[in-house]
Amino acid sequence: MWLMAGLIAAATAPCAHADSLGDVLKAARDGDVATATALIGRGVDVNTTDREGNTLLIIAAREGHASLVEALIRHRARVLARNRHGDSAILLAAIRGHLPIVRLLAQAGADLNPPGWTPLAYACFDGHTEVVKYLLERGANPNAPADNGTTPLMLAARYGHKSIAEMLLARNANVDVKNQDGASARDWALASGNTEIADLLARRKAPAVPGQGK
């Protein structure tokens, strides 16, 4: 009798858990604060993940649900968590241009200068000027290289974001640094046909030191 009761409980518990998991993940995608917080209040882990390793906070940040992000932070969601692709909540908020969420996450302790790809680089990639401005004001490193040596300035140059390139230069972005393929930001600007940015970078190149290179 006890064994049968245990077998029944074991068989039914995963279904109940699966239902709750599906519901809370859907709430995160939809920005449904009431449902998400109710489920968390009933014991669902605030750091629950989907199959890709996305936590509720990562999902809410990616989808632009600021109110839910705020609620999840209040429930002590792990701000520094990363999914299986290495993306954190602030990285995905930055690449989507969700400035209010970037602010919330930064204020909650998100890492603005992690090793590898940074929120600043992600924002530069997609040309989110206001996000770039905010991150620079918060102390994001304009020269932080990704694993392949790509810098925020290279991304701005490649994708034609002149105003962002100007902001980075105002924060002393290095125009001479090269990535693992030996290409500089100016090289990328020229390769992409972004001649205005290429000219801007040429004017900012460090002057040659007399006697060097002989």
Residue frames as a rotation matrix with the C-alpha (Angstrom) as fourth column:
MET 1
0.570 0.822 0.000 0.00
0.822 -0.570 0.000 0.00
0.000 0.000 -1.000 0.00
TRP 2
0.529 -0.464 -0.710 2.78
0.074 -0.809 0.584 2.44
-0.845 -0.361 -0.394 0.98
LEU 3
-0.549 -0.773 0.318 4.80
0.350 0.133 0.927 1.36
-0.759 0.620 0.198 -2.05
MET 4
-0.145 0.581 0.800 1.84
0.988 0.037 0.153 1.91
0.059 0.813 -0.580 -4.38
ALA 5
0.815 0.442 -0.375 1.23
0.497 -0.865 0.062 5.36
-0.297 -0.237 -0.925 -2.90
GLY 6
0.100 -0.876 -0.471 4.88
0.001 -0.474 0.881 6.19
-0.995 -0.088 -0.047 -3.45
LEU 7
-0.618 -0.312 0.721 4.74
0.647 0.319 0.692 4.99
-0.446 0.895 0.005 -7.06
ILE 8
0.343 0.829 0.441 1.63
0.935 -0.346 -0.078 7.06
0.088 0.439 -0.894 -7.75
ALA 9
0.759 -0.107 -0.643 3.24
0.182 -0.913 0.366 10.16
-0.626 -0.394 -0.673 -6.20
ALA 10
-0.293 -0.955 -0.041 6.41
0.130 -0.082 0.988 9.62
-0.947 0.284 0.148 -8.23
ALA 11
-0.458 0.168 0.873 4.41
0.869 0.289 0.401 9.24
-0.184 0.942 -0.279 -11.42
THR 12
0.515 0.802 0.303 2.25
0.838 -0.546 0.018 12.31
0.180 0.244 -0.953 -10.92
ALA 13
0.439 -0.364 -0.821 4.77
0.438 -0.712 0.549 14.75
-0.784 -0.601 -0.153 -9.40
PRO 14
-0.654 -0.745 0.134 6.76
0.492 -0.284 0.823 15.33
-0.575 0.604 0.552 -12.63
CYS 15
-0.249 0.646 0.721 3.53
0.883 -0.155 0.443 16.22
0.398 0.747 -0.532 -14.47
ALA 16
0.747 0.529 -0.403 2.59
0.658 -0.674 0.336 18.80
-0.093 -0.516 -0.851 -11.87
HIS 17
0.065 -0.815 -0.575 6.11
0.347 -0.522 0.779 20.19
-0.936 -0.250 0.249 -11.97
ALA 18
-0.679 -0.327 0.657 6.07
0.703 -0.033 0.710 20.22
-0.211 0.944 0.253 -15.76
ASP 19
0.282 0.866 0.414 2.80
0.889 -0.397 0.226 22.13
0.360 0.304 -0.882 -15.76
SER 20
0.758 -0.034 -0.651 4.19
0.403 -0.761 0.509 24.74
-0.513 -0.648 -0.563 -13.36
LEU 21
-0.305 -0.950 -0.060 7.40
0.423 -0.192 0.886 24.99
-0.853 0.245 0.460 -15.36
GLY 22
-0.476 0.186 0.859 5.53
0.867 -0.064 0.494 25.50
0.147 0.980 -0.131 -18.61
ASP 23
0.595 0.803 0.020 3.29
0.775 -0.580 0.251 28.10
0.214 -0.134 -0.968 -17.00
VAL 24
0.570 -0.418 -0.707 6.10
0.303 -0.693 0.654 30.14
-0.764 -0.587 -0.268 -15.48
LEU 25
-0.562 -0.778 0.282 8.16
0.535 -0.082 0.841 30.08
-0.631 0.623 0.463 -18.69
LYS 26
-0.153 0.613 0.775 5.12
0.912 -0.214 0.350 31.25
0.381 0.760 -0.526 -20.65
ALA 27
0.789 0.438 -0.431 4.55
0.595 -0.720 0.357 34.00
-0.154 -0.538 -0.829 -18.10
ALA 28
0.012 -0.877 -0.480 8.16
0.341 -0.448 0.826 35.12
-0.940 -0.174 0.294 -18.56
ARG 29
-0.694 -0.257 0.672 7.78
0.702 -0.035 0.712 35.22
-0.160 0.966 0.204 -22.35
ASP 30
0.052 0.859 0.510 4.47
0.828 -0.323 0.459 37.08
0.559 0.398 -0.727 -22.10
GLY 31
-0.743 -0.363 0.563 5.53
0.010 -0.847 -0.532 39.49
0.669 -0.390 0.633 -19.37
ASP 32
0.344 0.935 -0.090 2.76
0.003 0.095 0.996 38.20
0.939 -0.342 0.030 -17.10
VAL 33
-0.540 -0.627 0.561 3.91
-0.494 -0.304 -0.815 39.55
0.681 -0.717 -0.145 -13.74
ALA 34
0.123 0.679 0.724 0.91
-0.992 0.065 0.108 38.29
0.026 -0.731 0.682 -11.77
THR 35
0.914 0.250 -0.319 1.23
-0.281 0.958 -0.055 34.69
0.292 0.140 0.946 -12.92
ALA 36
0.154 -0.946 -0.287 5.01
0.080 0.301 -0.950 34.57
0.985 0.123 0.122 -12.62
THR 37
-0.565 -0.402 0.720 5.09
-0.607 -0.389 -0.693 36.00
0.559 -0.829 -0.024 -9.12
ALA 38
0.418 0.773 0.477 2.17
-0.908 0.344 0.238 33.82
0.020 -0.533 0.846 -7.99
LEU 39
0.833 -0.147 -0.533 3.97
-0.020 0.955 -0.295 30.68
0.553 0.257 0.793 -9.15
ILE 40
-0.258 -0.964 0.070 7.21
-0.028 -0.065 -0.997 31.81
0.966 -0.260 -0.010 -7.51
GLY 41
-0.289 0.247 0.925 5.23
-0.910 -0.372 -0.185 32.44
0.299 -0.895 0.332 -4.33
ARG 42
0.752 0.626 0.205 3.97
-0.658 0.732 0.178 28.86
-0.039 -0.269 0.962 -4.51
GLY 43
0.520 -0.619 0.588 7.49
-0.155 0.609 0.778 27.48
-0.840 -0.496 0.221 -4.68
VAL 44
0.844 -0.280 0.457 8.61
0.529 0.292 -0.797 27.63
0.090 0.914 0.395 -8.30
ASP 45
0.046 -0.932 -0.360 12.32
0.795 -0.184 0.578 28.47
-0.605 -0.312 0.732 -8.39
VAL 46
0.714 0.204 -0.669 12.84
-0.075 -0.928 -0.364 32.07
-0.696 0.310 -0.648 -9.55
ASN 47
-0.144 -0.864 -0.482 15.94
-0.796 -0.188 0.575 30.81
-0.588 0.467 -0.661 -11.38
THR 48
0.316 0.395 0.862 14.10
0.227 0.851 -0.473 28.15
-0.921 0.346 0.179 -13.33
THR 49
-0.513 -0.556 -0.654 15.47
-0.537 -0.387 0.750 27.72
-0.670 0.736 -0.100 -16.85
ASP 50
0.717 0.637 -0.282 14.19
-0.605 0.369 -0.706 26.58
-0.345 0.677 0.650 -20.21
ARG 51
0.854 -0.353 0.382 16.00
0.417 0.904 -0.099 23.99
-0.310 0.243 0.919 -22.35
GLU 52
0.502 -0.682 0.532 18.47
0.423 -0.343 -0.839 26.60
0.754 0.646 0.116 -23.58
GLY 53
-0.265 -0.622 -0.737 19.42
0.945 -0.015 -0.327 27.58
0.193 -0.783 0.592 -20.06
ASN 54
-0.529 0.153 0.835 17.50
0.023 -0.981 0.194 30.86
0.849 0.121 0.515 -20.17
THR 55
-0.797 0.283 -0.534 16.35
0.572 0.067 -0.818 31.88
-0.196 -0.957 -0.215 -16.71
LEU 56
0.292 0.956 0.020 13.07
0.945 -0.285 -0.161 33.71
-0.149 0.066 -0.987 -16.23
LEU 57
0.376 -0.221 -0.900 15.06
0.152 -0.943 0.296 36.92
-0.914 -0.248 -0.321 -15.90
ILE 58
-0.734 -0.679 0.002 16.93
0.067 -0.070 0.995 36.32
-0.676 0.731 0.097 -19.14
ILE 59
-0.475 0.638 0.606 13.68
0.879 0.317 0.356 35.60
0.035 0.702 -0.711 -20.97
ALA 60
0.536 0.734 -0.418 11.93
0.765 -0.631 -0.127 38.66
-0.357 -0.251 -0.900 -19.55
ALA 61
0.037 -0.622 -0.782 14.93
-0.013 -0.783 0.622 40.88
-0.999 -0.013 -0.037 -20.36
ARG 62
-0.839 -0.374 0.395 15.18
0.327 0.233 0.916 39.56
-0.434 0.898 -0.073 -23.90
GLU 63
-0.286 0.836 0.467 11.48
0.934 0.136 0.330 40.11
0.213 0.531 -0.820 -24.55
GLY 64
-0.690 -0.102 0.716 11.49
0.170 -0.985 0.023 43.64
0.703 0.138 0.697 -23.11
HIS 65
0.396 0.890 -0.225 9.26
0.402 0.052 0.914 43.11
0.825 -0.453 -0.337 -20.06
ALA 66
-0.431 -0.681 0.592 10.61
-0.170 -0.583 -0.794 45.74
0.886 -0.443 0.136 -17.66
SER 67
0.197 0.579 0.791 7.95
-0.906 -0.201 0.373 45.27
0.375 -0.790 0.485 -14.99
LEU 68
0.958 0.137 -0.250 8.60
-0.067 0.961 0.267 41.56
0.277 -0.239 0.931 -14.82
VAL 69
0.095 -0.990 -0.100 12.37
0.381 0.129 -0.916 42.09
0.920 0.049 0.389 -14.74
GLU 70
-0.342 -0.171 0.924 11.89
-0.616 -0.702 -0.358 44.41
0.710 -0.692 0.135 -11.78
ALA 71
0.609 0.663 0.436 9.68
-0.774 0.375 0.511 41.87
0.175 -0.648 0.741 -10.01
LEU 72
0.814 -0.347 -0.466 12.13
0.256 0.934 -0.249 39.02
0.522 0.083 0.849 -10.62
ILE 73
-0.251 -0.919 0.305 15.00
0.057 -0.329 -0.943 41.09
0.966 -0.219 0.135 -9.27
ARG 74
-0.043 0.329 0.943 12.93
-0.909 -0.405 0.099 41.73
0.414 -0.853 0.317 -6.13
HIS 75
0.894 0.407 0.185 12.51
-0.447 0.833 0.327 37.95
-0.021 -0.376 0.927 -5.82
ARG 76
0.264 -0.917 0.299 16.31
-0.596 0.088 0.798 37.60
-0.758 -0.389 -0.524 -5.94
ALA 77
0.976 -0.011 0.216 16.72
0.182 0.579 -0.795 36.29
-0.117 0.815 0.567 -9.45
ARG 78
0.181 -0.984 -0.003 20.38
0.575 0.104 0.811 35.73
-0.798 -0.148 0.584 -10.32
VAL 79
0.757 0.128 -0.641 21.35
-0.274 -0.828 -0.489 38.78
-0.593 0.546 -0.591 -12.36
LEU 80
-0.087 -0.927 -0.365 24.66
-0.873 -0.106 0.476 37.26
-0.480 0.361 -0.800 -13.49
ALA 81
0.094 0.170 0.981 23.20
0.082 0.981 -0.178 33.97
-0.992 0.097 0.079 -14.76
ARG 82
-0.439 -0.271 -0.857 24.03
-0.824 -0.259 0.504 32.99
-0.359 0.927 -0.109 -18.34
ASN 83
0.712 0.695 0.099 22.31
-0.564 0.650 -0.509 30.65
-0.418 0.307 0.855 -20.77
ARG 84
0.562 -0.490 0.667 23.99
0.419 0.863 0.281 27.84
-0.713 0.121 0.690 -22.71
HIS 85
0.600 -0.324 0.732 25.17
0.694 -0.244 -0.677 30.30
0.398 0.914 0.079 -25.33
GLY 86
-0.406 -0.821 -0.401 26.90
0.909 -0.319 -0.267 32.46
0.091 -0.473 0.876 -22.72
ASP 87
-0.451 0.303 0.839 24.35
0.127 -0.909 0.397 35.29
0.883 0.285 0.372 -22.86
SER 88
-0.789 0.203 -0.580 23.20
0.579 -0.072 -0.812 37.03
-0.207 -0.977 -0.060 -19.70
ALA 89
0.255 0.961 -0.110 20.06
0.893 -0.277 -0.355 39.10
-0.372 -0.008 -0.928 -19.17
ILE 90
0.367 -0.117 -0.923 21.87
-0.023 -0.993 0.117 42.40
-0.930 -0.022 -0.367 -19.69
LEU 91
-0.768 -0.638 0.053 23.58
-0.003 0.086 0.996 41.17
-0.640 0.765 -0.068 -22.86
LEU 92
-0.558 0.617 0.556 20.25
0.830 0.395 0.395 40.29
0.024 0.681 -0.732 -24.45
ALA 93
0.481 0.696 -0.533 18.58
0.691 -0.675 -0.259 43.48
-0.540 -0.244 -0.806 -23.20
ALA 94
-0.088 -0.622 -0.778 21.45
-0.119 -0.769 0.628 45.50
-0.989 0.148 -0.006 -24.71
ILE 95
-0.914 -0.323 0.244 21.32
0.173 0.233 0.957 43.85
-0.366 0.917 -0.157 -28.13
ARG 96
-0.215 0.918 0.335 17.54
0.969 0.158 0.189 44.36
0.121 0.365 -0.923 -28.25
GLY 97
-0.654 -0.120 0.747 17.87
0.215 -0.976 0.031 48.01
0.726 0.181 0.664 -27.20
HIS 98
0.432 0.846 -0.312 15.77
0.535 0.038 0.844 47.67
0.726 -0.532 -0.436 -24.04
LEU 99
-0.350 -0.690 0.633 17.23
-0.046 -0.663 -0.748 50.66
0.935 -0.291 0.201 -22.20
PRO 100
0.294 0.471 0.832 14.90
-0.837 -0.293 0.461 50.59
0.461 -0.832 0.308 -19.13
ILE 101
0.988 0.070 -0.138 15.85
-0.012 0.923 0.385 46.95
0.155 -0.379 0.913 -18.58
VAL 102
0.177 -0.984 -0.003 19.54
0.516 0.095 -0.851 47.61
0.838 0.149 0.525 -19.06
ARG 103
-0.187 -0.187 0.964 19.21
-0.546 -0.796 -0.260 50.27
0.817 -0.575 0.047 -16.36
LEU 104
0.706 0.552 0.443 17.41
-0.674 0.332 0.661 47.92
0.217 -0.765 0.606 -13.96
LEU 105
0.874 -0.386 -0.297 19.99
0.378 0.922 -0.085 45.18
0.307 -0.038 0.951 -14.44
ALA 106
-0.063 -0.929 0.365 22.96
0.272 -0.368 -0.889 47.53
0.960 0.043 0.275 -14.12
GLN 107
-0.044 0.122 0.992 21.55
-0.772 -0.634 0.044 48.93
0.634 -0.764 0.122 -10.91
ALA 108
0.863 0.420 0.279 21.03
-0.503 0.675 0.540 45.37
0.039 -0.607 0.794 -9.64
GLY 109
0.297 -0.856 0.423 24.68
-0.533 0.219 0.817 44.50
-0.792 -0.468 -0.391 -10.13
ALA 110
0.926 0.014 0.377 24.92
0.288 0.618 -0.731 43.15
-0.243 0.786 0.569 -13.68
ASP 111
0.024 -0.999 -0.047 28.49
0.487 -0.030 0.873 42.96
-0.873 -0.044 0.485 -14.98
LEU 112
0.830 0.277 -0.484 29.11
-0.200 -0.661 -0.723 45.72
-0.520 0.697 -0.494 -17.52
ASN 113
0.276 -0.825 -0.494 32.63
-0.950 -0.157 -0.269 44.54
0.144 0.543 -0.827 -18.33
PRO 114
0.703 -0.008 0.712 32.58
-0.260 0.928 0.268 40.74
-0.662 -0.373 0.650 -18.35
PRO 115
-0.501 -0.855 0.133 35.28
-0.230 0.279 0.932 38.74
-0.834 0.437 -0.336 -20.13
GLY 116
-0.629 0.242 0.738 34.45
0.721 0.536 0.439 38.27
-0.289 0.809 -0.512 -23.81
TRP 117
-0.416 0.556 0.720 31.41
0.504 -0.519 0.691 39.95
0.757 0.650 -0.064 -25.33
THR 118
-0.880 0.061 -0.470 30.09
0.384 -0.491 -0.782 42.88
-0.278 -0.869 0.409 -23.33
PRO 119
0.162 0.980 -0.113 26.74
0.761 -0.197 -0.618 44.65
-0.628 0.014 -0.778 -23.17
LEU 120
0.137 -0.184 -0.973 28.41
-0.318 -0.939 0.133 47.65
-0.938 0.291 -0.187 -24.83
ALA 121
-0.867 -0.489 -0.100 29.58
-0.272 0.294 0.916 45.54
-0.419 0.821 -0.388 -27.77
TYR 122
-0.545 0.740 0.395 26.09
0.789 0.612 -0.058 44.06
-0.284 0.280 -0.917 -28.16
ALA 123
0.379 0.706 -0.598 24.51
0.441 -0.706 -0.554 47.52
-0.814 -0.054 -0.579 -28.15
CYS 124
-0.216 -0.556 -0.803 27.07
-0.521 -0.630 0.576 48.78
-0.826 0.543 -0.153 -30.70
PHE 125
-0.860 -0.112 0.497 26.37
0.261 0.741 0.619 45.82
-0.438 0.662 -0.608 -32.97
ASP 126
-0.217 0.887 0.407 22.71
0.976 0.199 0.085 46.75
-0.005 0.416 -0.909 -33.40
GLY 127
-0.629 -0.161 0.761 23.15
0.423 -0.892 0.160 50.53
0.652 0.423 0.629 -33.17
HIS 128
0.465 0.813 -0.350 21.28
0.742 -0.143 0.655 51.24
0.482 -0.565 -0.670 -29.94
THR 129
-0.142 -0.626 0.767 22.62
0.204 -0.776 -0.596 54.74
0.969 0.072 0.238 -29.31
GLU 130
0.352 0.347 0.869 20.89
-0.677 -0.547 0.493 55.43
0.646 -0.762 0.043 -25.99
VAL 131
0.992 -0.059 -0.115 21.96
0.116 0.798 0.592 52.11
0.057 -0.600 0.798 -24.54
VAL 132
0.232 -0.967 0.108 25.55
0.771 0.115 -0.626 52.79
0.593 0.228 0.772 -25.62
LYS 133
-0.067 -0.207 0.976 25.41
-0.211 -0.953 -0.217 56.24
0.975 -0.221 0.020 -24.04
TYR 134
0.739 0.431 0.518 24.07
-0.584 0.026 0.811 54.87
0.336 -0.902 0.271 -20.76
LEU 135
0.881 -0.418 -0.221 26.60
0.461 0.863 0.208 52.04
0.104 -0.285 0.953 -20.57
LEU 136
-0.010 -0.917 0.399 29.50
0.577 -0.331 -0.746 54.39
0.816 0.223 0.533 -21.22
GLU 137
0.095 0.124 0.988 28.23
-0.538 -0.828 0.155 56.73
0.837 -0.546 -0.012 -18.50
ARG 138
0.906 0.310 0.288 28.08
-0.411 0.482 0.773 53.74
0.101 -0.819 0.565 -16.11
GLY 139
0.226 -0.925 0.306 31.70
-0.782 0.016 0.624 52.86
-0.581 -0.380 -0.719 -16.79
ALA 140
0.846 0.057 0.530 31.57
0.227 0.862 -0.454 50.34
-0.483 0.504 0.716 -19.62
ASN 141
-0.089 -0.988 -0.126 35.01
0.033 -0.129 0.991 49.88
-0.995 0.084 0.044 -21.18
PRO 142
0.672 0.406 -0.619 35.02
-0.538 -0.307 -0.785 51.18
-0.509 0.861 0.011 -24.79
ASN 143
-0.020 -0.785 -0.619 38.12
-0.972 0.159 -0.171 49.10
0.233 0.598 -0.767 -25.55
ALA 144
-0.046 0.032 0.998 36.97
-0.594 0.802 -0.053 45.77
-0.803 -0.596 -0.018 -24.10
PRO 145
-0.516 -0.199 -0.833 37.85
-0.840 0.307 0.447 43.07
0.167 0.931 -0.325 -26.65
ALA 146
0.717 0.685 0.130 35.76
-0.691 0.723 -0.001 39.99
-0.094 -0.089 0.992 -27.33
ASP 147
0.508 -0.525 0.684 37.47
0.024 0.802 0.597 36.60
-0.861 -0.286 0.420 -27.48
ASN 148
0.419 -0.319 0.850 38.29
0.893 0.317 -0.321 37.21
-0.167 0.893 0.418 -31.16
GLY 149
-0.586 -0.769 -0.255 39.62
0.743 -0.635 0.209 40.70
-0.323 -0.068 0.944 -30.49
THR 150
-0.203 0.599 0.774 36.55
0.648 -0.510 0.565 42.56
0.734 0.617 -0.285 -31.73
THR 151
-0.867 -0.089 -0.490 35.98
0.439 -0.601 -0.668 45.89
-0.235 -0.794 0.560 -29.96
PRO 152
0.117 0.950 -0.290 32.84
0.616 -0.299 -0.729 48.03
-0.779 -0.094 -0.620 -29.70
LEU 153
0.000 -0.175 -0.985 34.42
-0.476 -0.866 0.154 50.54
-0.879 0.469 -0.084 -32.09
MET 154
-0.936 -0.353 -0.006 34.95
-0.194 0.500 0.844 47.85
-0.295 0.791 -0.536 -34.71
LEU 155
-0.484 0.832 0.270 31.28
0.810 0.543 -0.223 46.91
-0.332 0.111 -0.937 -34.54
ALA 156
0.310 0.572 -0.759 30.13
0.232 -0.820 -0.523 50.51
-0.922 -0.014 -0.387 -34.83
ALA 157
-0.357 -0.550 -0.755 32.45
-0.614 -0.471 0.633 50.97
-0.703 0.690 -0.170 -37.81
ARG 158
-0.959 -0.061 0.278 31.38
0.129 0.777 0.616 47.79
-0.254 0.627 -0.737 -39.55
TYR 159
-0.328 0.929 0.173 27.66
0.934 0.346 -0.086 48.41
-0.140 0.134 -0.981 -39.21
GLY 160
-0.422 0.075 0.903 27.71
0.584 -0.740 0.334 52.12
0.693 0.668 0.269 -40.02
HIS 161
0.616 0.649 -0.447 26.79
0.751 -0.312 0.582 53.59
0.238 -0.694 -0.679 -36.64
LYS 162
-0.077 -0.744 0.664 28.63
0.459 -0.618 -0.639 56.90
0.885 0.256 0.388 -36.91
SER 163
0.358 0.251 0.899 27.13
-0.541 -0.729 0.419 58.60
0.761 -0.636 -0.125 -33.85
ILE 164
0.999 -0.032 0.024 28.09
0.001 0.631 0.775 55.61
-0.040 -0.775 0.631 -31.75
ALA 165
0.345 -0.932 0.111 31.62
0.845 0.257 -0.469 55.64
0.408 0.255 0.876 -33.16
GLU 166
-0.032 -0.319 0.947 31.85
-0.023 -0.947 -0.320 59.30
0.999 -0.032 0.023 -32.17
MET 167
0.758 0.366 0.539 30.67
-0.538 -0.116 0.835 58.52
0.368 -0.923 0.109 -28.64
LEU 168
0.873 -0.468 -0.136 33.25
0.486 0.812 0.324 55.76
-0.042 -0.349 0.936 -28.31
LEU 169
0.072 -0.878 0.473 36.02
0.694 -0.297 -0.656 58.02
0.716 0.375 0.588 -29.58
ALA 170
0.257 0.102 0.961 34.98
-0.409 -0.890 0.204 60.67
0.876 -0.445 -0.187 -27.05
ARG 171
0.879 0.053 0.474 35.60
-0.461 0.346 0.817 57.99
-0.121 -0.937 0.329 -24.40
ASN 172
0.045 -0.999 -0.029 39.08
-0.939 -0.052 0.340 57.28
-0.341 0.012 -0.940 -25.78
ALA 173
0.822 0.210 0.530 38.30
-0.007 0.933 -0.359 54.20
-0.570 0.292 0.768 -27.83
ASN 174
-0.167 -0.986 -0.020 41.52
-0.222 0.018 0.975 52.95
-0.961 0.167 -0.222 -29.41
VAL 175
0.689 0.451 -0.567 41.42
-0.603 -0.077 -0.794 53.28
-0.402 0.889 0.219 -33.22
ASP 176
-0.011 -0.831 -0.556 44.68
-0.974 0.136 -0.183 51.38
0.228 0.539 -0.811 -33.73
VAL 177
-0.361 -0.114 0.925 43.86
-0.566 0.816 -0.120 48.11
-0.741 -0.567 -0.360 -31.99
LYS 178
-0.355 0.175 -0.918 43.37
-0.849 0.350 0.395 45.09
0.391 0.920 0.024 -34.28
ASN 179
0.599 0.637 0.484 41.37
-0.763 0.637 0.106 41.90
-0.241 -0.433 0.869 -33.95
GLN 180
0.223 -0.544 0.809 42.69
-0.136 0.804 0.579 38.36
-0.965 -0.239 0.105 -34.31
ASP 181
0.570 0.023 0.822 42.55
0.754 0.384 -0.533 38.68
-0.327 0.923 0.201 -38.10
GLY 182
-0.494 -0.864 -0.095 44.69
0.785 -0.490 0.378 41.81
-0.373 0.113 0.921 -38.04
ALA 183
-0.204 0.513 0.833 41.82
0.664 -0.553 0.503 44.16
0.719 0.656 -0.228 -38.94
SER 184
-0.938 -0.088 -0.336 41.23
0.303 -0.681 -0.667 47.53
-0.171 -0.727 0.665 -37.28
ALA 185
-0.056 0.953 -0.299 37.99
0.450 -0.244 -0.859 49.46
-0.891 -0.182 -0.415 -36.92
ARG 186
-0.023 -0.008 -1.000 38.95
-0.661 -0.750 0.021 51.53
-0.750 0.661 0.012 -39.96
ASP 187
-0.935 -0.320 -0.155 39.58
-0.334 0.641 0.691 48.38
-0.122 0.697 -0.707 -41.98
TRP 188
-0.610 0.771 0.185 36.09
0.683 0.630 -0.370 47.18
-0.401 -0.099 -0.911 -41.13
ALA 189
0.118 0.639 -0.760 34.57
0.024 -0.767 -0.641 50.55
-0.993 0.058 -0.106 -41.99
LEU 190
-0.384 -0.349 -0.855 36.26
-0.801 -0.333 0.497 50.53
-0.458 0.876 -0.152 -45.41
ALA 191
-0.996 -0.019 0.087 35.29
0.018 0.914 0.405 46.91
-0.088 0.405 -0.910 -46.09
SER 192
-0.330 0.944 -0.017 31.65
0.793 0.267 -0.548 47.77
-0.513 -0.194 -0.837 -45.36
GLY 193
-0.274 0.186 0.944 31.66
0.780 -0.531 0.331 50.95
0.563 0.827 0.001 -47.46
ASN 194
0.742 0.511 -0.434 31.26
0.670 -0.563 0.484 53.21
0.003 -0.650 -0.760 -44.44
THR 195
0.021 -0.841 0.540 33.62
0.765 -0.334 -0.550 55.87
0.643 0.425 0.637 -45.75
GLU 196
0.423 0.164 0.891 32.48
-0.281 -0.911 0.301 58.64
0.861 -0.378 -0.339 -43.38
ILE 197
0.975 -0.075 0.211 33.38
-0.179 0.301 0.937 56.51
-0.134 -0.951 0.279 -40.40
ALA 198
0.527 -0.831 0.177 36.63
0.850 0.508 -0.142 55.44
0.029 0.225 0.974 -42.05
ASP 199
0.075 -0.471 0.879 37.56
0.346 -0.815 -0.466 59.10
0.935 0.339 0.102 -42.55
LEU 200
0.725 0.264 0.636 36.61
-0.470 -0.485 0.737 59.88
0.503 -0.834 -0.228 -38.95
LEU 201
0.922 -0.382 0.062 38.86
0.228 0.666 0.710 57.09
-0.312 -0.641 0.702 -37.71
ALA 202
0.324 -0.834 0.448 41.70
0.841 0.037 -0.539 58.12
0.433 0.551 0.713 -40.00
ARG 203
0.249 -0.178 0.952 41.64
-0.131 -0.980 -0.150 61.59
0.960 -0.087 -0.267 -38.45
ARG 204
0.763 0.128 0.633 41.82
-0.626 -0.093 0.774 60.06
0.158 -0.987 0.009 -34.99
LYS 205
0.752 -0.544 -0.373 44.70
0.461 0.838 -0.292 57.67
0.471 0.047 0.881 -35.65
ALA 206
0.710 -0.576 -0.405 47.67
0.263 -0.316 0.911 58.17
-0.653 -0.753 -0.073 -33.39
PRO 207
0.814 -0.455 -0.360 50.39
-0.574 -0.541 -0.615 60.18
0.085 0.707 -0.702 -35.13
ALA 208
0.695 -0.631 -0.347 53.53
0.423 0.748 -0.512 58.34
0.582 0.209 0.786 -36.09
VAL 209
0.828 -0.502 -0.249 56.41
0.080 -0.334 0.939 58.65
-0.555 -0.798 -0.237 -33.63
PRO 210
0.685 -0.620 -0.382 59.51
-0.697 -0.405 -0.592 60.12
0.213 0.672 -0.709 -35.32
GLY 211
-0.328 -0.944 0.023 62.18
-0.936 0.322 -0.145 57.52
0.130 -0.069 -0.989 -35.90
GLN 212
-0.089 0.365 0.927 59.80
-0.478 0.801 -0.361 54.60
-0.874 -0.475 0.103 -35.30
GLY 213
0.788 0.489 0.375 59.66
-0.002 0.610 -0.792 51.78
-0.616 0.623 0.481 -37.77
LYS 214
0.556 -0.657 -0.508 63.15
-0.808 -0.287 -0.514 52.40
0.193 0.697 -0.691 -39.20
